[in-house]
Amino acid sequence: MHEVISPIPGTFYRKPNPDAAPFVEVGSQVQPDTTLCLVEVMKTFNEIKAEVAGKIVEIKAENEQFVNPGDVLFVVG
């Protein structure tokens, strides 16, 4: 299992905008360059990538939740 960690503090977003579908769901197949979410800091949206190939096993953060550096966002298996 690979844990995708937040590299920065900010607000976690599962969707690119409020009307869009989430980037990924549990069970989604991902590649290292797949965008999993956005973390917003001071109006700058930072894409968080999967880093590895696999399947999303767990989503640890809630949409619009504040996350800290080191928080686990996703588990990829």
N, CA, C and O atoms as a Tinker XYZ file with bonds, in Angstrom:
   308  protein
     1  N      0.843000   -1.183000    0.000000    73     2
     2  CA     0.000000    0.000000    0.000000    64     1     3
     3  C      0.888000    1.246000    0.000000    63     2     4     5
     4  O      1.930000    1.295000    0.653000    81     3
     5  N      0.443000    2.238000   -0.746000    73     3     6
     6  CA     1.163000    3.513000   -0.820000    64     5     7
     7  C      0.247000    4.608000   -0.285000    63     6     8     9
     8  O     -0.897000    4.732000   -0.724000    81     7
     9  N      0.738000    5.390000    0.649000    73     7    10
    10  CA    -0.031000    6.511000    1.181000    64     9    11
    11  C      0.356000    7.777000    0.435000    63    10    12    13
    12  O      1.537000    8.103000    0.315000    81    11
    13  N     -0.650000    8.491000   -0.066000    73    11    14
    14  CA    -0.424000    9.787000   -0.695000    64    13    15
    15  C     -0.587000   10.825000    0.402000    63    14    16    17
    16  O     -1.652000   10.953000    1.005000    81    15
    17  N      0.480000   11.557000    0.647000    73    15    18
    18  CA     0.568000   12.495000    1.770000    64    17    19
    19  C      0.433000   13.927000    1.261000    63    18    20    21
    20  O      0.915000   14.258000    0.177000    81    19
    21  N     -0.227000   14.773000    2.051000    73    19    22
    22  CA    -0.293000   16.191000    1.704000    64    21    23
    23  C      1.077000   16.829000    1.932000    63    22    24    25
    24  O      1.625000   16.745000    3.031000    81    23
    25  N      1.630000   17.462000    0.904000    73    23    26
    26  CA     2.931000   18.107000    1.074000    64    25    27
    27  C      2.824000   19.514000    1.682000    63    26    28    29
    28  O      3.826000   20.092000    2.103000    81    27
    29  N      1.605000   20.054000    1.722000    73    27    30
    30  CA     1.392000   21.437000    2.143000    64    29    31
    31  C      0.118000   21.539000    2.985000    63    30    32    33
    32  O     -0.741000   20.660000    2.920000    81    31
    33  N     -0.005000   22.612000    3.775000    73    31    34
    34  CA    -1.267000   22.852000    4.477000    64    33    35
    35  C     -2.249000   23.536000    3.535000    63    34    36    37
    36  O     -1.849000   24.333000    2.686000    81    35
    37  N     -3.524000   23.226000    3.684000    73    35    38
    38  CA    -4.529000   23.892000    2.862000    64    37    39
    39  C     -5.855000   23.163000    2.880000    63    38    40    41
    40  O     -6.054000   22.220000    3.646000    81    39
    41  N     -6.754000   23.610000    2.031000    73    39    42
    42  CA    -8.090000   23.022000    1.935000    64    41    43
    43  C     -8.091000   21.957000    0.853000    63    42    44    45
    44  O     -7.683000   22.207000   -0.281000    81    43
    45  N     -8.555000   20.765000    1.215000    73    43    46
    46  CA    -8.594000   19.593000    0.338000    64    45    47
    47  C     -9.876000   19.620000   -0.486000    63    46    48    49
    48  O    -10.970000   19.773000    0.057000    81    47
    49  N     -9.730000   19.468000   -1.808000    73    47    50
    50  CA   -10.886000   19.404000   -2.696000    64    49    51
    51  C    -10.813000   18.137000   -3.544000    63    50    52    53
    52  O     -9.801000   17.878000   -4.195000    81    51
    53  N    -11.884000   17.354000   -3.535000    73    51    54
    54  CA   -11.952000   16.132000   -4.343000    64    53    55
    55  C    -12.365000   16.402000   -5.781000    63    54    56    57
    56  O    -12.200000   15.540000   -6.643000    81    55
    57  N    -12.906000   17.600000   -6.054000    73    55    58
    58  CA   -13.435000   17.934000   -7.387000    64    57    59
    59  C    -12.710000   19.164000   -7.933000    63    58    60    61
    60  O    -12.248000   20.005000   -7.162000    81    59
    61  N    -12.609000   19.274000   -9.267000    73    59    62
    62  CA   -11.998000   20.472000   -9.845000    64    61    63
    63  C    -12.865000   21.719000   -9.696000    63    62    64    65
    64  O    -12.351000   22.838000   -9.703000    81    63
    65  N    -14.181000   21.531000   -9.561000    73    63    66
    66  CA   -15.108000   22.633000   -9.279000    64    65    67
    67  C    -16.369000   22.028000   -8.658000    63    66    68    69
    68  O    -16.574000   20.818000   -8.760000    81    67
    69  N    -17.214000   22.835000   -8.021000    73    67    70
    70  CA   -18.375000   22.296000   -7.295000    64    69    71
    71  C    -19.344000   21.466000   -8.135000    63    70    72    73
    72  O    -20.012000   20.583000   -7.598000    81    71
    73  N    -19.436000   21.730000   -9.444000    73    71    74
    74  CA   -20.380000   21.010000  -10.292000    64    73    75
    75  C    -19.791000   19.769000  -10.960000    63    74    76    77
    76  O    -20.510000   19.033000  -11.636000    81    75
    77  N    -18.516000   19.533000  -10.781000    73    75    78
    78  CA   -17.830000   18.420000  -11.445000    64    77    79
    79  C    -17.862000   17.155000  -10.592000    63    78    80    81
    80  O    -18.134000   17.196000   -9.392000    81    79
    81  N    -17.581000   16.045000  -11.240000    73    79    82
    82  CA   -17.430000   14.771000  -10.532000    64    81    83
    83  C    -16.071000   14.762000   -9.824000    63    82    84    85
    84  O    -15.154000   15.464000  -10.249000    81    83
    85  N    -15.933000   13.978000   -8.755000    73    83    86
    86  CA   -14.627000   13.868000   -8.092000    64    85    87
    87  C    -13.565000   13.351000   -9.060000    63    86    88    89
    88  O    -13.864000   12.627000  -10.010000    81    87
    89  N    -12.314000   13.742000   -8.793000    73    87    90
    90  CA   -11.201000   13.270000   -9.609000    64    89    91
    91  C    -11.147000   11.741000   -9.602000    63    90    92    93
    92  O    -11.000000   11.118000  -10.654000    81    91
    93  N    -11.267000   11.142000   -8.416000    73    91    94
    94  CA   -11.221000    9.677000   -8.273000    64    93    95
    95  C    -12.192000    9.233000   -7.185000    63    94    96    97
    96  O    -12.608000   10.023000   -6.337000    81    95
    97  N    -12.541000    7.949000   -7.230000    73    95    98
    98  CA   -13.372000    7.304000   -6.213000    64    97    99
    99  C    -12.623000    6.070000   -5.717000    63    98   100   101
   100  O    -11.644000    5.651000   -6.334000    81    99
   101  N    -13.070000    5.492000   -4.623000    73    99   102
   102  CA   -12.516000    4.208000   -4.188000    64   101   103
   103  C    -12.748000    3.212000   -5.320000    63   102   104   105
   104  O    -13.860000    3.091000   -5.834000    81   103
   105  N    -11.697000    2.507000   -5.699000    73   103   106
   106  CA   -11.771000    1.550000   -6.794000    64   105   107
   107  C    -11.240000    2.086000   -8.112000    63   106   108   109
   108  O    -11.019000    1.314000   -9.045000    81   107
   109  N    -11.029000    3.403000   -8.207000    73   107   110
   110  CA   -10.489000    3.987000   -9.441000    64   109   111
   111  C     -9.059000    3.511000   -9.678000    63   110   112   113
   112  O     -8.251000    3.456000   -8.751000    81   111
   113  N     -8.757000    3.167000  -10.932000    73   111   114
   114  CA    -7.391000    2.824000  -11.335000    64   113   115
   115  C     -6.652000    4.131000  -11.594000    63   114   116   117
   116  O     -7.189000    5.033000  -12.236000    81   115
   117  N     -5.422000    4.237000  -11.098000    73   115   118
   118  CA    -4.636000    5.456000  -11.277000    64   117   119
   119  C     -3.239000    5.130000  -11.783000    63   118   120   121
   120  O     -2.739000    4.018000  -11.613000    81   119
   121  N     -2.631000    6.113000  -12.401000    73   119   122
   122  CA    -1.241000    6.072000  -12.847000    64   121   123
   123  C     -0.479000    7.132000  -12.043000    63   122   124   125
   124  O     -1.100000    7.976000  -11.397000    81   123
   125  N      0.847000    7.098000  -12.076000    73   123   126
   126  CA     1.608000    8.072000  -11.285000    64   125   127
   127  C      1.246000    9.531000  -11.546000    63   126   128   129
   128  O      1.336000   10.360000  -10.641000    81   127
   129  N      0.835000    9.856000  -12.778000    73   127   130
   130  CA     0.516000   11.246000  -13.109000    64   129   131
   131  C     -0.971000   11.587000  -12.989000    63   130   132   133
   132  O     -1.383000   12.678000  -13.385000    81   131
   133  N     -1.780000   10.671000  -12.450000    73   131   134
   134  CA    -3.215000   10.923000  -12.265000    64   133   135
   135  C     -3.425000   11.944000  -11.147000    63   134   136   137
   136  O     -2.899000   11.780000  -10.047000    81   135
   137  N     -4.190000   12.989000  -11.427000    73   135   138
   138  CA    -4.549000   13.968000  -10.392000    64   137   139
   139  C     -5.602000   13.355000   -9.485000    63   138   140   141
   140  O     -6.636000   12.878000   -9.954000    81   139
   141  N     -5.333000   13.369000   -8.169000    73   139   142
   142  CA    -6.264000   12.801000   -7.186000    64   141   143
   143  C     -7.140000   13.863000   -6.544000    63   142   144   145
   144  O     -8.300000   13.614000   -6.217000    81   143
   145  N     -6.572000   15.056000   -6.367000    73   143   146
   146  CA    -7.295000   16.111000   -5.664000    64   145   147
   147  C     -6.558000   17.426000   -5.848000    63   146   148   149
   148  O     -5.517000   17.492000   -6.503000    81   147
   149  N     -7.120000   18.466000   -5.258000    73   147   150
   150  CA    -6.478000   19.771000   -5.183000    64   149   151
   151  C     -6.328000   20.145000   -3.723000    63   150   152   153
   152  O     -7.186000   19.825000   -2.900000    81   151
   153  N     -5.241000   20.822000   -3.403000    73   151   154
   154  CA    -5.082000   21.432000   -2.082000    64   153   155
   155  C     -4.864000   22.917000   -2.340000    63   154   156   157
   156  O     -3.912000   23.320000   -3.007000    81   155
   157  N     -5.776000   23.720000   -1.792000    73   155   158
   158  CA    -5.768000   25.165000   -2.037000    64   157   159
   159  C     -5.103000   25.891000   -0.875000    63   158   160   161
   160  O     -5.452000   25.702000    0.290000    81   159
   161  N     -4.127000   26.733000   -1.234000    73   159   162
   162  CA    -3.427000   27.565000   -0.260000    64   161   163
   163  C     -3.424000   28.990000   -0.801000    63   162   164   165
   164  O     -2.865000   29.248000   -1.866000    81   163
   165  N     -4.036000   29.905000   -0.084000    73   163   166
   166  CA    -4.044000   31.318000   -0.461000    64   165   167
   167  C     -4.464000   31.521000   -1.923000    63   166   168   169
   168  O     -3.803000   32.242000   -2.672000    81   167
   169  N     -5.558000   30.883000   -2.315000    73   167   170
   170  CA    -6.155000   30.992000   -3.656000    64   169   171
   171  C     -5.322000   30.345000   -4.760000    63   170   172   173
   172  O     -5.598000   30.550000   -5.942000    81   171
   173  N     -4.306000   29.567000   -4.388000    73   171   174
   174  CA    -3.528000   28.799000   -5.359000    64   173   175
   175  C     -3.912000   27.338000   -5.206000    63   174   176   177
   176  O     -3.820000   26.777000   -4.114000    81   175
   177  N     -4.348000   26.713000   -6.311000    73   175   178
   178  CA    -4.779000   25.323000   -6.286000    64   177   179
   179  C     -3.634000   24.430000   -6.757000    63   178   180   181
   180  O     -3.156000   24.557000   -7.884000    81   179
   181  N     -3.206000   23.531000   -5.882000    73   179   182
   182  CA    -2.088000   22.634000   -6.142000    64   181   183
   183  C     -2.613000   21.233000   -6.410000    63   182   184   185
   184  O     -3.317000   20.660000   -5.579000    81   183
   185  N     -2.269000   20.676000   -7.576000    73   183   186
   186  CA    -2.691000   19.321000   -7.915000    64   185   187
   187  C     -1.843000   18.320000   -7.139000    63   186   188   189
   188  O     -0.620000   18.444000   -7.074000    81   187
   189  N     -2.504000   17.330000   -6.554000    73   187   190
   190  CA    -1.812000   16.238000   -5.877000    64   189   191
   191  C     -1.952000   15.007000   -6.771000    63   190   192   193
   192  O     -3.062000   14.585000   -7.094000    81   191
   193  N     -0.830000   14.446000   -7.159000    73   191   194
   194  CA    -0.794000   13.298000   -8.079000    64   193   195
   195  C     -0.702000   11.987000   -7.308000    63   194   196   197
   196  O     -0.341000   11.973000   -6.131000    81   195
   197  N     -1.030000   10.890000   -7.977000    73   195   198
   198  CA    -1.031000    9.565000   -7.347000    64   197   199
   199  C      0.371000    9.082000   -6.985000    63   198   200   201
   200  O      0.543000    8.385000   -5.985000    81   199
   201  N      1.368000    9.440000   -7.777000    73   199   202
   202  CA     2.764000    9.050000   -7.552000    64   201   203
   203  C      3.075000    7.600000   -7.891000    63   202   204   205
   204  O      4.234000    7.267000   -8.141000    81   203
   205  N      2.077000    6.733000   -7.906000    73   203   206
   206  CA     2.262000    5.310000   -8.211000    64   205   207
   207  C      1.072000    4.821000   -9.047000    63   206   208   209
   208  O      0.030000    5.474000   -9.104000    81   207
   209  N      1.247000    3.674000   -9.686000    73   207   210
   210  CA     0.131000    3.037000  -10.393000    64   209   211
   211  C     -0.563000    2.090000   -9.427000    63   210   212   213
   212  O      0.087000    1.451000   -8.600000    81   211
   213  N     -1.876000    2.000000   -9.533000    73   211   214
   214  CA    -2.625000    1.093000   -8.668000    64   213   215
   215  C     -4.090000    1.471000   -8.631000    63   214   216   217
   216  O     -4.620000    2.085000   -9.557000    81   215
   217  N     -4.732000    1.087000   -7.534000    73   215   218
   218  CA    -6.160000    1.327000   -7.357000    64   217   219
   219  C     -6.365000    2.090000   -6.052000    63   218   220   221
   220  O     -5.701000    1.810000   -5.054000    81   219
   221  N     -7.286000    3.053000   -6.062000    73   219   222
   222  CA    -7.607000    3.797000   -4.840000    64   221   223
   223  C     -8.301000    2.837000   -3.878000    63   222   224   225
   224  O     -9.372000    2.308000   -4.175000    81   223
   225  N     -7.677000    2.622000   -2.728000    73   223   226
   226  CA    -8.207000    1.713000   -1.718000    64   225   227
   227  C     -9.016000    2.489000   -0.665000    63   226   228   229
   228  O    -10.031000    2.009000   -0.162000    81   227
   229  N     -8.542000    3.687000   -0.352000    73   227   230
   230  CA    -9.208000    4.473000    0.686000    64   229   231
   231  C     -8.972000    5.962000    0.440000    63   230   232   233
   232  O     -7.896000    6.371000    0.003000    81   231
   233  N     -9.993000    6.759000    0.729000    73   231   234
   234  CA    -9.886000    8.215000    0.699000    64   233   235
   235  C     -9.984000    8.670000    2.144000    63   234   236   237
   236  O    -11.019000    8.493000    2.787000    81   235
   237  N     -8.907000    9.255000    2.656000    73   235   238
   238  CA    -8.804000    9.561000    4.083000    64   237   239
   239  C     -9.292000   10.951000    4.463000    63   238   240   241
   240  O     -9.632000   11.184000    5.623000    81   239
   241  N     -9.335000   11.888000    3.504000    73   239   242
   242  CA    -9.739000   13.261000    3.816000    64   241   243
   243  C    -11.145000   13.522000    3.275000    63   242   244   245
   244  O    -11.566000   12.932000    2.280000    81   243
   245  N    -11.841000   14.401000    3.941000    73   243   246
   246  CA   -13.178000   14.811000    3.518000    64   245   247
   247  C    -13.074000   16.050000    2.630000    63   246   248   249
   248  O    -12.196000   16.889000    2.828000    81   247
   249  N    -13.971000   16.162000    1.654000    73   247   250
   250  CA   -13.995000   17.327000    0.781000    64   249   251
   251  C    -14.115000   18.604000    1.600000    63   250   252   253
   252  O    -14.913000   18.684000    2.534000    81   251
   253  N    -13.314000   19.601000    1.242000    73   251   254
   254  CA   -13.282000   20.920000    1.874000    64   253   255
   255  C    -12.741000   20.894000    3.295000    63   254   256   257
   256  O    -12.933000   21.851000    4.045000    81   255
   257  N    -12.073000   19.819000    3.675000    73   255   258
   258  CA   -11.436000   19.701000    4.983000    64   257   259
   259  C    -10.061000   20.360000    4.924000    63   258   260   261
   260  O     -9.383000   20.279000    3.900000    81   259
   261  N     -9.637000   21.015000    6.016000    73   259   262
   262  CA    -8.290000   21.547000    6.087000    64   261   263
   263  C     -7.342000   20.389000    6.371000    63   262   264   265
   264  O     -7.588000   19.579000    7.265000    81   263
   265  N     -6.259000   20.317000    5.604000    73   263   266
   266  CA    -5.249000   19.276000    5.814000    64   265   267
   267  C     -3.904000   19.929000    6.122000    63   266   268   269
   268  O     -3.638000   21.063000    5.723000    81   267
   269  N     -3.074000   19.194000    6.833000    73   267   270
   270  CA    -1.740000   19.638000    7.212000    64   269   271
   271  C     -0.686000   18.847000    6.457000    63   270   272   273
   272  O     -0.974000   17.751000    5.976000    81   271
   273  N      0.525000   19.373000    6.339000    73   271   274
   274  CA     1.594000   18.592000    5.729000    64   273   275
   275  C      1.763000   17.283000    6.493000    63   274   276   277
   276  O      1.793000   17.279000    7.723000    81   275
   277  N      1.872000   16.192000    5.778000    73   275   278
   278  CA     2.022000   14.886000    6.415000    64   277   279
   279  C      0.725000   14.126000    6.597000    63   278   280   281
   280  O      0.755000   12.930000    6.888000    81   279
   281  N     -0.428000   14.790000    6.432000    73   279   282
   282  CA    -1.711000   14.086000    6.533000    64   281   283
   283  C     -1.861000   13.128000    5.352000    63   282   284   285
   284  O     -1.532000   13.467000    4.215000    81   283
   285  N     -2.363000   11.930000    5.641000    73   283   286
   286  CA    -2.626000   10.949000    4.578000    64   285   287
   287  C     -3.928000   11.339000    3.888000    63   286   288   289
   288  O     -4.962000   11.497000    4.537000    81   287
   289  N     -3.866000   11.494000    2.567000    73   287   290
   290  CA    -5.047000   11.862000    1.790000    64   289   291
   291  C     -5.704000   10.654000    1.141000    63   290   292   293
   292  O     -6.928000   10.529000    1.138000    81   291
   293  N     -4.879000    9.759000    0.589000    73   291   294
   294  CA    -5.363000    8.577000   -0.122000    64   293   295
   295  C     -4.457000    7.390000    0.179000    63   294   296   297
   296  O     -3.286000    7.555000    0.522000    81   295
   297  N     -5.022000    6.188000    0.044000    73   295   298
   298  CA    -4.235000    4.968000    0.094000    64   297   299
   299  C     -4.420000    4.297000   -1.264000    63   298   300   301
   300  O     -5.547000    4.053000   -1.695000    81   299
   301  N     -3.301000    3.998000   -1.938000    73   299   302
   302  CA    -3.290000    3.356000   -3.240000    64   301   303
   303  C     -2.696000    1.960000   -3.075000    63   302   304   305
   304  O     -1.637000    1.796000   -2.468000    81   303
   305  N     -3.379000    0.962000   -3.613000    73   303   306
   306  CA    -2.897000   -0.412000   -3.476000    64   305   307
   307  C     -2.661000   -1.053000   -4.818000    63   306   308
   308  O     -2.253000   -2.213000   -4.885000    81   307
